[in-house]
Amino acid sequence: MNVELRQVHDSDLPVFYRQMNDPESLRMAAFTPKEPADRDAFDAHWAKIRSSDAVVRTVLADGDVVGNAAVYGVPGEREVTYWVDRAYWGKGIATAALRALVTEVPERPLYARAASDNAGSLRVLEKCGFRTVATASGYANARGAEIEETVLLLEG
């Protein structure tokens, strides 16, 4: 499968919105918007990040929009995030997309966070060179509870 990143197009947003409202994906991601089905909040969020200094990309697999990936935050504390449609989990797409993103954004350090029970996401991050540096707890909207999260770091 050919995985590529490109600039986000307006036509990608309905796909992202649909992906972000898959109940199983939300549960796995855990740290999600409070009301993922609130389309106005979704649109406002995407307008804000697309006009910021974040590096935001659409993930394509064989030409199909399958998710998004981004680097955001203040220098020295920038974080990566990514979302891949559940239909494409386990195919190496998230790993390929994140590798491409961290190659495109050579700035270091980069941080990442994942629910500590999200083994798939933790594997993706580790394959891309991130290492665990801490654990923390935070309120996970998608689970309605405080859960443990793993904090990871990618150094130069």
Sequence and secondary structure as in RCSB ss.txt:
>XXXX:A:sequence
MNVELRQVHDSDLPVFYRQMNDPESLRMAAFTPKEPADRDAFDAHWAKIRSSDAVVRTVLADGDVVGNAAVYGVP
GEREVTYWVDRAYWGKGIATAALRALVTEVPERPLYARAASDNAGSLRVLEKCGFRTVATASGYANARGAEIEET
VLLLEG
>XXXX:A:secstr
  EEEEE  GGGHHHHHHHHT HHHHHHH S  S TT HHHHHHHHHHHHTSS EEEEEEETTEEEEEEEEESST
TS EEEEEE GGGTTSSHHHHHHHHHHHH   S EEEEEETT HHHHHHHHHTT EEEEEEEEEETTTTEEEEEE
EEEE  
